[in-house]
Amino acid sequence: MSHLGGKTVPELGRDFDKLADQLRDSLCYDDNKPDFRELDLGSPVSPLRTGQQGLTTTTTTTTTTTTTTSSSSGSSRSVSGRNTCNATARRSESGMNSHSGELSGSSETSPTASAGNIKPGQIRSKSNTAATHPLIYSGQSAVNSPPLNVLPTGNICPSGKVIKTGMAMNRSSRTDVLGSGSGNYGHGSIMRGGGVGTVPVTAASKSGAFELSNTFGNRGNASDLMRKTMGNSEPEEFKRVANEMYKKGHFLEALSLYDKAIALSPANAAYRSNRAAALTALGRVGEAVKECEEAVRLDPNYGRAHQRLASLLLRVGHVENARKHLCFPGQPQDLTELQKLQAVERHLSKCTDARRIRDWRSALREADDAIAAGADFSPQLFMCRVEALLKLHQLDDAESSLSVVPKLEPCTNSSQIKFFGMLAEAYLYFVQAQMEMALGRFDNAVTAAEKAGQIDPRNVEVSVLLSNVRLVARARARGNDLFKSERFTEACSAYGDGLRLDPSNSVLYCNRAACWFKLGRWESSVEDCDQALSIQPNYIKALLRRAASNSKLERWAEAVRDYEVLRRELPDDNDVAESLFHAQVALKKSHGEEVYNMKFGGEVEEISSLEQFRAAISLPGISVVHFKMASNLQCKQISPFMDALCGRYPSINFLKVDISESPVIANAENVRIVPTFKIYKNGSRVKELMCPTREMLEHSVRHYSF
């Protein structure tokens, strides 16, 4: 008879049977459950190391058992997020179940969605819980773990005996962290999809819930993980990988995967809610609102969807609807969101009151505060800023603010939401019509006002605006026709009709100023230009007409001031440059100064005598003098550029002095190095440049030309 370790084979058999019986007794094995199938010894699963601790949790709930299919795939599926075990999902301390893989990690559940998603092979628990789910580890979902440690199918227990599938070991109640070195649960497991992954598990809440954060894909990039997922047709797998993509900041990839999960399971509210999160991260807030509304429609009791929808509605400024979802019965209130909502409501109320009494500065301030408080994606509040700036005659700021108004498609339940007493969508067109009028785009203004009228035909403010816009546009068109026919007096009357309806229209004032100029009534032309410029300070046409009218009235100082502004705004306009030059000359003459050799533009003038030099730099405006030597290479290279500047800046006097031929001028101006450039203004030197680059020279010329 053979002996092993000092014992006979029969003795070893009896010891083995005794050990098995003790093990069965310690596990409280339930014989009423169906038999487990024997281990498939051909399964390529690495055994757990001897002495490793099994998976345990801090819960003390009574024992439940699980049924699994045989073979090692049971282990890998439980880790990868496709567990086919029938594990009971228990309620957390908040009294609500959790949507598997919900991005927020909250504990709400969607009973409706879960009831319709039981897969073949999954058996409902006989417990009295309101709803059950297959135990799915994915994303950041927190779920209650079973109280027993279940070894993966096909693994070997620490004693060395191969146990049956699903046999549980009643080990210590302390919590082990998988992958930390004490448990290493699933080490070396083969996952569906062909990859070997490790899954760290962390203890979570007092209720015994824990999180599994799958690290599958850490070895490759997002595209590798996406490609490996494409071959799978289970919506939960798409959602799991989408959650991973979301956490890594790959929002477009996450959105694509959520779309695939929804296509396979369109009634799952959690998928819709997660998709809304991805859309929000991409800045597509309007679409996110619609997706959350659909999630709530699919599952009216889905608390997380209500919370997410409330947050989104607050961002778009729909405070009343946001409050309904934030204070949803039976759901805990988010105090932070509630405080934000109250702040937005407070500022919006003050903004409404300020607008009613036409206190536009206060309206602008309160709109800014409401946006800062949380309504940062509200088109109406941004348009309120535009309206306030428009009424404050800050047209440039209003136009720039219009370009940053959020683009938001109408939400499903927003058609009857009101803003300042009118339907929210109508208010957007209401302000746009006013903006188009101020910019002189009368046809566009009529179109926008008509759209506002179609959306909210019963609103008095909208109706009055539509009527005024049509009448003003008609008056302006009639005035333009009369002006073209040179019937200037009648044109003045037509523009006046428009101004009686819209007394803040800078375009109509400027057009009437042109009529007064043609009639020789330059004083009236200046007055209308003043009105236009008080509304729109940088209105180029109004500046040109006022400068021309002041020139006719020989108000040279006023004309020079306007032309200097125009030179800054239109640096390449030769007509403006010439008008400025002549106005400067006339201003000098009006002061009794002697002016001769007056010229505008032309070629660079060569100076040979000190008297000629002093007379030239005393001309009104700016003079640029190039001190050179004919034999100097640098002077030869930069002289053609000096000629180019002369043509580019015709209002400036360009002079050149050869110091070898005119040493008296060189000594008087203390020139020792060539090329040297000196800039004079009305006879006084303001700048000196020695051996400058072309860029430096032109920069200085441009600067002093203004």
Legacy VTK file of the C-alpha trace (Angstrom):
# vtk DataFile Version 3.0
C-alpha trace
ASCII
DATASET POLYDATA
POINTS 706 float
0.000 0.000 0.000
1.379 3.421 -0.968
2.243 5.988 1.695
2.125 9.765 1.251
3.652 11.952 3.961
3.612 9.090 6.464
-0.070 8.309 5.856
-1.747 5.627 3.844
-4.045 6.491 0.971
-7.217 5.477 2.891
-6.113 7.688 5.763
-5.627 10.576 3.399
-9.062 9.994 1.921
-10.711 10.052 5.359
-8.895 13.284 6.236
-9.930 14.808 2.966
-13.620 13.872 3.490
-13.521 15.222 7.029
-12.067 18.512 5.820
-14.739 18.801 3.154
-17.501 18.176 5.730
-16.105 20.846 8.030
-15.897 23.244 5.166
-19.508 22.575 4.129
-20.735 23.042 7.699
-18.906 26.315 8.114
-20.474 27.644 4.916
-24.063 26.791 5.948
-24.549 25.219 2.553
-28.213 25.135 1.469
-29.165 21.756 0.056
-32.501 23.091 -1.158
-30.785 25.091 -3.873
-30.107 23.553 -7.291
-26.873 21.651 -7.575
-23.909 23.472 -8.986
-22.236 21.986 -11.989
-18.751 20.655 -11.583
-15.720 22.722 -12.454
-14.530 22.744 -16.041
-10.912 21.774 -15.492
-10.044 22.943 -18.965
-10.778 26.570 -18.027
-7.650 28.718 -18.411
-8.057 30.581 -15.115
-5.141 31.121 -12.782
-5.777 29.795 -9.232
-5.887 32.181 -6.319
-2.738 32.262 -4.262
-2.633 30.180 -1.103
-3.611 32.187 1.937
-5.378 35.019 0.022
-8.411 36.533 1.593
-11.726 36.283 -0.191
-13.967 39.216 -0.997
-15.666 40.486 2.161
-17.727 43.498 3.084
-18.616 45.252 6.294
-22.277 44.308 6.075
-23.834 41.838 8.519
-26.886 41.062 6.396
-28.101 37.456 6.347
-26.551 35.116 3.807
-27.774 35.012 0.221
-26.609 32.575 -2.417
-25.862 33.099 -6.062
-26.275 30.967 -9.111
-23.773 31.129 -11.898
-23.050 29.371 -15.086
-20.090 27.014 -14.981
-16.656 27.764 -16.446
-14.238 30.517 -15.581
-16.154 33.155 -17.548
-18.336 33.659 -14.470
-15.420 35.278 -12.677
-14.386 37.531 -15.491
-17.940 38.628 -16.225
-18.538 39.727 -12.663
-15.467 41.897 -12.877
-15.939 43.319 -16.333
-19.429 44.589 -15.694
-21.454 41.737 -17.266
-22.054 39.536 -14.234
-24.616 36.854 -14.952
-25.054 36.039 -11.276
-28.422 36.555 -9.670
-27.260 38.862 -6.887
-29.831 40.791 -4.906
-29.299 44.581 -5.006
-30.186 45.805 -1.541
-31.363 49.267 -0.631
-28.792 51.720 0.666
-29.273 53.815 3.803
-31.150 56.456 1.789
-33.864 53.914 1.075
-33.352 53.938 -2.703
-31.746 51.498 -5.109
-28.993 52.534 -7.482
-28.901 52.742 -11.248
-25.986 50.615 -12.282
-23.273 52.791 -13.741
-24.983 56.135 -13.081
-22.232 58.697 -13.524
-22.997 60.679 -10.399
-22.567 57.731 -8.077
-25.857 58.606 -6.417
-28.092 55.970 -4.897
-31.325 56.650 -6.776
-32.832 53.944 -8.910
-35.137 53.571 -11.831
-37.549 50.734 -10.994
-39.203 51.006 -14.359
-35.988 50.577 -16.249
-34.737 47.724 -14.096
-37.914 45.713 -14.321
-37.647 45.433 -18.059
-33.997 44.490 -18.251
-33.753 40.982 -16.746
-31.501 38.901 -18.961
-31.798 35.170 -19.571
-30.231 33.160 -16.777
-30.911 35.838 -14.167
-33.327 34.826 -11.381
-35.098 37.309 -9.158
-34.405 37.095 -5.447
-37.220 36.085 -3.124
-36.442 39.053 -0.862
-38.958 41.839 -0.344
-36.896 44.535 -1.955
-38.869 46.821 -4.253
-36.751 46.115 -7.303
-33.817 43.914 -8.202
-30.944 44.238 -10.622
-28.218 41.944 -11.752
-25.164 42.945 -9.784
-23.237 45.014 -12.301
-19.950 46.618 -11.488
-19.363 49.550 -13.822
-18.662 53.261 -13.762
-19.025 54.730 -10.296
-22.118 52.863 -9.225
-22.367 52.062 -5.541
-24.214 48.808 -4.862
-24.482 46.494 -1.849
-22.279 43.451 -2.048
-23.421 40.014 -0.957
-22.275 39.254 2.581
-20.430 36.049 1.595
-17.188 35.607 -0.234
-17.819 33.791 -3.490
-14.805 32.327 -5.203
-14.741 32.574 -8.997
-15.675 29.499 -10.949
-12.728 27.227 -11.643
-10.449 28.545 -8.900
-8.816 26.535 -6.143
-9.509 27.251 -2.485
-6.600 27.933 -0.095
-6.720 24.360 1.176
-5.910 23.084 -2.285
-9.281 21.413 -2.857
-11.167 22.190 -6.033
-14.590 23.357 -4.927
-17.837 23.454 -6.796
-19.038 26.516 -8.588
-20.721 29.052 -6.303
-19.483 27.496 -3.022
-19.086 30.295 -0.506
-16.552 30.610 2.292
-17.536 32.262 5.535
-14.387 34.189 6.242
-13.570 37.086 8.495
-15.968 40.024 8.427
-13.219 42.614 7.979
-13.120 44.514 4.694
-10.435 43.611 2.172
-9.533 45.900 -0.682
-9.151 43.882 -3.822
-5.981 44.481 -5.664
-4.313 45.990 -2.581
-2.128 42.963 -1.909
-4.390 41.343 0.680
-7.025 39.981 -1.675
-6.042 40.274 -5.335
-9.463 39.015 -6.312
-9.639 38.155 -9.976
-5.894 38.327 -10.463
-5.129 36.880 -13.862
-8.790 36.391 -14.810
-9.624 36.160 -18.470
-12.161 38.863 -19.409
-14.637 38.744 -22.229
-13.008 40.503 -25.104
-9.729 38.690 -24.668
-7.998 41.022 -22.216
-6.584 40.262 -18.791
-7.546 42.948 -16.288
-7.141 43.710 -12.637
-10.015 45.265 -10.777
-9.299 47.265 -7.635
-12.238 47.423 -5.249
-12.608 50.002 -2.498
-14.858 49.910 0.516
-17.551 52.528 0.184
-20.357 53.327 2.604
-21.461 52.153 6.000
-24.209 50.174 4.335
-21.618 47.817 2.896
-21.762 49.282 -0.619
-18.544 49.308 -2.594
-17.253 50.566 -5.924
-15.494 48.682 -8.673
-13.378 50.886 -10.906
-12.378 48.761 -13.853
-8.919 49.549 -15.088
-9.413 47.734 -18.355
-8.072 49.972 -21.067
-5.398 51.672 -18.921
-2.773 49.967 -21.038
-4.157 51.395 -24.260
-5.759 54.591 -25.450
-9.444 55.419 -25.782
-9.675 54.198 -29.366
-8.375 50.748 -28.379
-11.027 50.444 -25.697
-13.713 51.649 -28.085
-12.648 49.138 -30.723
-12.732 46.235 -28.270
-16.235 47.236 -27.161
-17.697 47.446 -30.658
-17.922 43.682 -30.984
-20.193 43.454 -27.953
-23.948 43.756 -28.292
-24.894 44.157 -24.621
-26.065 47.689 -23.692
-24.549 47.433 -20.212
-21.104 46.910 -21.731
-21.522 49.962 -23.946
-22.590 51.967 -20.923
-19.692 50.695 -18.812
-17.074 51.691 -21.359
-18.899 54.990 -21.969
-18.595 55.729 -18.263
-14.853 55.062 -18.494
-14.582 57.382 -21.486
-16.500 60.073 -19.624
-14.250 59.870 -16.574
-11.191 60.230 -18.803
-12.649 63.318 -20.485
-13.371 61.624 -23.836
-16.900 63.025 -24.025
-17.521 62.497 -27.750
-16.542 58.829 -27.474
-18.730 58.471 -24.380
-21.656 60.041 -26.207
-21.277 57.630 -29.118
-21.300 54.640 -26.772
-24.326 55.901 -24.836
-26.104 56.210 -28.196
-25.371 52.552 -28.901
-26.624 51.507 -25.468
-29.835 53.502 -26.001
-30.319 51.953 -29.434
-30.257 48.508 -27.803
-32.315 49.503 -24.749
-34.273 52.675 -25.528
-36.438 52.467 -22.384
-33.499 52.647 -19.957
-33.663 55.981 -18.113
-30.103 55.695 -16.755
-28.668 55.626 -20.271
-30.561 58.808 -21.110
-29.378 60.525 -17.943
-25.751 59.560 -18.593
-26.049 60.768 -22.168
-27.265 64.117 -20.820
-24.105 64.338 -18.703
-21.917 63.818 -21.789
-23.894 66.427 -23.752
-23.519 68.909 -20.906
-19.753 68.372 -20.859
-19.716 69.122 -24.598
-21.620 72.383 -24.048
-24.770 71.091 -25.755
-27.004 72.134 -22.887
-30.253 72.317 -24.849
-29.891 68.715 -26.016
-28.974 67.667 -22.482
-32.209 69.183 -21.172
-34.232 67.199 -23.716
-32.399 63.998 -22.795
-33.104 64.483 -19.080
-36.740 65.230 -19.836
-36.908 61.932 -21.711
-35.282 60.098 -18.765
-37.902 61.529 -16.415
-40.658 60.570 -18.828
-39.378 56.998 -18.984
-39.041 56.786 -15.213
-40.964 59.471 -13.279
-39.410 58.283 -9.999
-35.796 58.501 -11.176
-34.383 60.939 -8.617
-30.995 61.510 -10.222
-32.602 62.480 -13.539
-34.791 65.004 -11.721
-31.739 66.499 -10.013
-29.749 66.696 -13.223
-32.698 68.233 -15.071
-33.164 70.815 -12.288
-29.507 71.842 -12.561
-29.750 72.205 -16.345
-33.007 74.166 -16.204
-31.427 76.534 -13.710
-28.527 77.131 -16.096
-30.906 78.064 -18.920
-32.881 80.370 -16.628
-36.099 78.340 -16.291
-36.244 78.767 -12.525
-39.871 77.729 -12.026
-39.416 74.413 -13.807
-36.052 73.930 -12.089
-37.710 74.256 -8.676
-40.297 71.587 -9.563
-37.610 69.018 -10.301
-35.249 70.105 -7.532
-38.009 69.796 -4.914
-39.358 66.531 -6.316
-41.446 64.692 -3.666
-39.639 61.852 -1.964
-36.172 62.982 -3.064
-33.555 64.612 -0.809
-32.918 68.263 -1.719
-29.530 69.417 -2.914
-28.944 72.435 -0.662
-26.225 73.870 -2.898
-28.463 73.799 -5.971
-31.355 75.183 -3.922
-29.234 78.145 -2.807
-28.171 78.802 -6.411
-31.794 78.681 -7.530
-32.863 81.136 -4.830
-30.045 83.530 -5.790
-31.009 83.423 -9.481
-34.668 83.987 -8.579
-33.768 86.987 -6.434
-31.635 88.693 -9.108
-34.137 87.892 -11.849
-36.933 89.487 -9.837
-34.889 92.654 -9.291
-33.951 92.716 -12.983
-37.641 92.510 -13.938
-38.524 95.401 -11.622
-35.661 97.551 -12.937
-36.651 96.933 -16.535
-40.258 97.826 -15.803
-39.260 101.306 -14.621
-36.591 101.656 -17.340
-33.704 101.669 -14.844
-31.358 100.124 -17.369
-28.196 100.333 -15.273
-29.818 98.332 -12.487
-31.288 95.897 -15.021
-27.820 95.335 -16.489
-26.281 94.783 -13.050
-28.964 92.317 -11.929
-28.768 90.374 -15.211
-25.008 90.020 -14.734
-25.542 88.858 -11.139
-28.143 86.276 -12.192
-25.749 84.875 -14.800
-22.939 84.717 -12.227
-25.244 83.035 -9.692
-25.871 80.037 -11.949
-27.991 80.948 -14.983
-24.892 80.983 -17.181
-26.579 79.481 -20.242
-29.733 81.608 -20.348
-30.198 83.298 -23.751
-32.848 85.576 -22.262
-30.529 86.975 -19.582
-27.781 87.577 -22.121
-30.290 89.303 -24.401
-31.403 91.400 -21.423
-27.807 92.623 -21.213
-27.954 93.541 -24.915
-31.200 95.459 -24.444
-29.879 97.359 -21.414
-26.648 98.322 -23.198
-28.668 99.416 -26.212
-30.870 101.665 -24.071
-27.747 103.098 -22.391
-26.451 104.072 -25.863
-23.520 101.656 -25.622
-24.095 100.267 -29.078
-20.631 98.794 -29.581
-20.842 96.889 -26.293
-24.357 95.743 -27.137
-23.214 94.426 -30.509
-20.280 92.525 -28.977
-22.572 91.097 -26.275
-24.955 89.875 -28.957
-22.196 87.692 -30.392
-21.826 85.695 -27.136
-25.502 84.939 -26.490
-25.784 81.148 -25.932
-27.424 79.252 -28.764
-30.146 77.093 -27.260
-32.863 75.130 -29.016
-36.328 75.401 -27.434
-36.757 72.750 -24.735
-39.670 70.323 -24.777
-41.543 71.936 -21.870
-40.421 75.550 -22.405
-42.937 76.778 -24.967
-45.037 78.604 -22.359
-42.231 79.896 -20.124
-42.392 83.682 -19.785
-39.601 86.193 -19.433
-40.382 89.816 -18.507
-44.037 89.133 -19.194
-43.592 87.754 -22.711
-42.903 84.255 -23.940
-39.208 83.504 -23.553
-38.611 82.714 -27.223
-40.417 85.891 -28.304
-38.166 88.020 -26.082
-35.088 86.929 -28.026
-36.555 88.218 -31.296
-37.909 91.299 -29.491
-34.378 92.410 -28.518
-32.903 91.368 -31.858
-35.375 93.630 -33.658
-34.283 96.598 -31.535
-30.633 95.832 -32.234
-31.175 95.620 -35.986
-32.984 98.969 -35.922
-30.124 100.639 -34.044
-27.623 99.335 -36.608
-29.716 100.610 -39.501
-30.696 97.144 -40.775
-34.378 97.966 -41.025
-35.479 95.003 -43.117
-33.876 92.591 -40.654
-35.569 94.446 -37.817
-38.986 93.961 -39.395
-38.329 90.232 -39.865
-37.268 89.777 -36.228
-40.238 91.766 -34.894
-42.642 89.712 -37.013
-41.202 86.484 -35.574
-41.707 87.823 -32.053
-45.294 88.671 -32.984
-45.937 85.182 -34.338
-44.658 83.561 -31.126
-46.480 85.884 -28.701
-49.206 87.749 -30.619
-51.097 88.803 -27.482
-48.199 90.598 -25.784
-48.669 94.371 -25.843
-44.938 95.177 -25.834
-44.343 92.942 -28.824
-47.315 94.387 -30.734
-46.177 97.998 -30.146
-42.630 97.208 -31.258
-43.808 95.452 -34.412
-45.973 98.423 -35.376
-43.180 100.953 -34.728
-40.551 98.955 -36.582
-42.733 98.734 -39.664
-43.495 102.488 -39.620
-39.861 103.496 -39.031
-38.624 101.209 -41.806
-41.201 102.703 -44.141
-40.176 106.278 -43.220
-36.507 105.552 -43.765
-37.150 103.928 -47.164
-39.223 106.953 -48.242
-36.498 109.354 -47.071
-33.818 107.457 -49.010
-35.895 107.596 -52.201
-36.455 111.351 -51.800
-32.741 111.958 -51.125
-31.776 110.100 -54.310
-34.240 112.311 -56.191
-32.521 115.379 -54.642
-35.738 116.365 -52.896
-33.793 117.100 -49.728
-36.443 119.094 -47.849
-39.009 116.316 -48.227
-36.367 113.753 -47.297
-35.712 115.679 -44.053
-39.416 115.470 -43.269
-39.536 111.716 -43.933
-36.559 111.028 -41.658
-38.212 113.232 -39.038
-41.314 111.015 -39.132
-39.155 108.015 -38.347
-37.399 109.844 -35.488
-40.705 110.657 -33.823
-41.322 106.905 -33.550
-37.726 105.972 -32.713
-36.011 109.017 -31.152
-32.821 107.054 -30.398
-32.056 105.986 -33.953
-28.583 107.267 -34.867
-28.955 106.236 -38.515
-31.991 108.469 -39.066
-30.192 111.438 -37.437
-27.165 110.926 -39.663
-29.318 110.631 -42.782
-31.153 113.866 -41.953
-27.785 115.563 -41.317
-26.822 114.703 -44.898
-29.992 116.418 -46.100
-29.229 119.566 -44.053
-25.687 119.621 -45.492
-27.041 119.494 -49.050
-29.418 122.353 -48.217
-26.524 124.443 -46.870
-27.899 124.313 -43.333
-24.598 123.282 -41.789
-25.556 124.262 -38.257
-28.538 121.881 -38.352
-26.287 119.216 -39.873
-23.842 119.553 -36.944
-26.717 119.289 -34.443
-28.056 116.057 -35.969
-24.532 114.622 -36.116
-24.114 115.470 -32.438
-27.311 113.512 -31.679
-26.151 110.525 -33.723
-22.728 110.510 -32.046
-24.239 110.744 -28.558
-25.980 107.433 -29.328
-23.133 105.825 -31.298
-19.829 107.578 -30.452
-17.716 105.919 -33.174
-20.221 106.397 -35.992
-17.854 107.073 -38.944
-20.424 108.667 -41.274
-21.585 111.050 -38.567
-17.969 112.070 -37.831
-17.290 112.716 -41.514
-20.431 114.833 -41.917
-19.797 116.823 -38.756
-16.166 117.499 -39.749
-17.267 118.611 -43.224
-20.031 120.816 -41.764
-17.604 122.418 -39.279
-15.182 123.057 -42.133
-17.965 124.870 -43.984
-18.606 126.897 -40.827
-14.799 127.512 -40.569
-14.720 125.900 -37.152
-11.247 124.559 -37.832
-10.411 123.336 -34.345
-13.568 121.171 -34.266
-12.894 119.973 -37.812
-9.267 119.041 -36.982
-10.429 117.161 -33.879
-12.900 115.047 -35.883
-10.440 114.428 -38.714
-7.786 113.269 -36.258
-10.239 110.703 -34.873
-11.034 109.629 -38.425
-7.319 109.251 -39.235
-7.009 106.788 -36.357
-10.051 104.878 -37.532
-9.189 105.061 -41.262
-5.366 105.204 -41.478
-5.296 104.293 -45.186
-7.931 106.803 -46.324
-6.135 109.480 -48.380
-9.203 111.727 -48.533
-9.346 111.900 -44.753
-5.589 112.522 -44.583
-5.810 115.392 -47.100
-8.828 116.921 -45.340
-6.944 116.822 -42.044
-3.894 118.491 -43.636
-5.914 121.347 -45.103
-7.850 121.811 -41.866
-4.553 122.032 -39.962
-3.212 124.617 -42.397
-6.419 126.629 -42.141
-6.269 126.462 -38.348
-2.705 127.882 -38.388
-3.775 130.681 -40.717
-6.765 131.475 -38.483
-4.305 131.935 -35.609
-2.294 134.430 -37.711
0.652 132.138 -38.327
2.559 132.545 -41.591
2.313 129.424 -43.719
4.083 128.929 -47.049
5.264 126.096 -49.273
1.957 124.362 -48.449
1.690 120.983 -50.111
0.055 117.649 -49.500
1.773 114.385 -50.313
4.051 114.147 -53.331
7.708 113.180 -53.281
10.302 113.387 -50.542
11.554 116.981 -50.585
15.314 117.500 -50.578
16.543 120.278 -48.246
19.851 122.091 -48.832
19.795 125.226 -46.641
19.163 125.851 -42.963
16.473 128.470 -43.726
14.647 126.074 -46.018
14.945 123.337 -43.387
13.425 125.484 -40.620
10.565 126.580 -42.839
9.783 123.014 -43.882
9.628 121.544 -40.378
7.405 124.465 -39.279
4.613 123.408 -41.622
1.419 122.272 -39.838
1.346 118.686 -38.833
4.159 116.146 -38.847
7.490 116.314 -40.682
9.909 113.390 -40.981
13.526 114.231 -41.900
15.997 111.655 -43.231
19.631 112.653 -42.550
21.828 110.670 -44.921
25.044 110.408 -46.918
25.062 109.375 -50.553
28.022 107.056 -50.009
26.507 105.210 -47.035
25.189 101.715 -47.867
22.489 101.712 -45.173
21.193 105.053 -46.425
20.982 103.688 -49.953
19.021 100.658 -48.713
16.445 102.574 -46.678
15.862 105.509 -49.079
13.356 103.565 -51.272
11.390 102.684 -48.125
11.261 106.399 -47.256
9.675 107.026 -50.679
7.099 104.287 -49.993
6.168 105.873 -46.660
5.682 109.209 -48.399
3.012 107.684 -50.604
1.468 105.736 -47.742
1.121 108.755 -45.405
0.313 111.708 -47.673
-0.542 114.115 -44.821
3.055 113.960 -43.513
5.938 116.084 -44.823
8.877 113.838 -45.753
12.254 115.582 -46.094
15.838 114.457 -46.738
19.143 116.147 -45.926
22.577 115.027 -47.174
24.864 116.014 -44.312
27.991 115.876 -46.521
26.454 118.563 -48.770
24.710 120.523 -45.980
27.022 120.349 -42.944
25.421 123.515 -41.473
22.092 121.688 -41.004
23.908 118.642 -39.598
25.742 120.808 -37.074
22.579 122.710 -36.109
20.743 119.438 -35.503
23.811 117.705 -33.997
23.724 114.790 -36.439
26.837 112.566 -36.297
25.494 109.161 -37.377
23.644 108.187 -40.553
21.038 107.156 -41.311
19.263 109.254 -38.672
15.557 110.125 -38.712
13.989 112.984 -36.784
10.258 113.623 -36.437
8.950 117.152 -35.879
5.480 118.356 -34.960
4.700 121.984 -35.781
8.447 122.820 -35.661
9.293 120.945 -32.442
11.290 117.706 -32.439
9.337 114.817 -30.859
11.346 111.734 -31.886
14.863 110.768 -33.013
15.824 107.390 -34.503
19.364 106.326 -35.359
19.822 103.443 -37.789
16.261 102.130 -37.242
14.755 99.051 -38.858
12.000 99.550 -41.408
9.403 98.250 -38.965
10.564 100.615 -36.229
10.540 103.601 -38.579
7.039 102.957 -39.897
5.721 102.316 -36.391
6.928 105.755 -35.304
5.604 107.465 -38.426
2.202 105.861 -37.964
2.120 106.764 -34.282
2.838 110.460 -34.836
0.622 110.709 -37.906
-2.350 110.499 -35.554
LINES 1 707
706 0 1 2 3 4 5 6 7 8 9 10 11 12 13 14 15 16 17 18 19 20 21 22 23 24 25 26 27 28 29 30 31 32 33 34 35 36 37 38 39 40 41 42 43 44 45 46 47 48 49 50 51 52 53 54 55 56 57 58 59 60 61 62 63 64 65 66 67 68 69 70 71 72 73 74 75 76 77 78 79 80 81 82 83 84 85 86 87 88 89 90 91 92 93 94 95 96 97 98 99 100 101 102 103 104 105 106 107 108 109 110 111 112 113 114 115 116 117 118 119 120 121 122 123 124 125 126 127 128 129 130 131 132 133 134 135 136 137 138 139 140 141 142 143 144 145 146 147 148 149 150 151 152 153 154 155 156 157 158 159 160 161 162 163 164 165 166 167 168 169 170 171 172 173 174 175 176 177 178 179 180 181 182 183 184 185 186 187 188 189 190 191 192 193 194 195 196 197 198 199 200 201 202 203 204 205 206 207 208 209 210 211 212 213 214 215 216 217 218 219 220 221 222 223 224 225 226 227 228 229 230 231 232 233 234 235 236 237 238 239 240 241 242 243 244 245 246 247 248 249 250 251 252 253 254 255 256 257 258 259 260 261 262 263 264 265 266 267 268 269 270 271 272 273 274 275 276 277 278 279 280 281 282 283 284 285 286 287 288 289 290 291 292 293 294 295 296 297 298 299 300 301 302 303 304 305 306 307 308 309 310 311 312 313 314 315 316 317 318 319 320 321 322 323 324 325 326 327 328 329 330 331 332 333 334 335 336 337 338 339 340 341 342 343 344 345 346 347 348 349 350 351 352 353 354 355 356 357 358 359 360 361 362 363 364 365 366 367 368 369 370 371 372 373 374 375 376 377 378 379 380 381 382 383 384 385 386 387 388 389 390 391 392 393 394 395 396 397 398 399 400 401 402 403 404 405 406 407 408 409 410 411 412 413 414 415 416 417 418 419 420 421 422 423 424 425 426 427 428 429 430 431 432 433 434 435 436 437 438 439 440 441 442 443 444 445 446 447 448 449 450 451 452 453 454 455 456 457 458 459 460 461 462 463 464 465 466 467 468 469 470 471 472 473 474 475 476 477 478 479 480 481 482 483 484 485 486 487 488 489 490 491 492 493 494 495 496 497 498 499 500 501 502 503 504 505 506 507 508 509 510 511 512 513 514 515 516 517 518 519 520 521 522 523 524 525 526 527 528 529 530 531 532 533 534 535 536 537 538 539 540 541 542 543 544 545 546 547 548 549 550 551 552 553 554 555 556 557 558 559 560 561 562 563 564 565 566 567 568 569 570 571 572 573 574 575 576 577 578 579 580 581 582 583 584 585 586 587 588 589 590 591 592 593 594 595 596 597 598 599 600 601 602 603 604 605 606 607 608 609 610 611 612 613 614 615 616 617 618 619 620 621 622 623 624 625 626 627 628 629 630 631 632 633 634 635 636 637 638 639 640 641 642 643 644 645 646 647 648 649 650 651 652 653 654 655 656 657 658 659 660 661 662 663 664 665 666 667 668 669 670 671 672 673 674 675 676 677 678 679 680 681 682 683 684 685 686 687 688 689 690 691 692 693 694 695 696 697 698 699 700 701 702 703 704 705
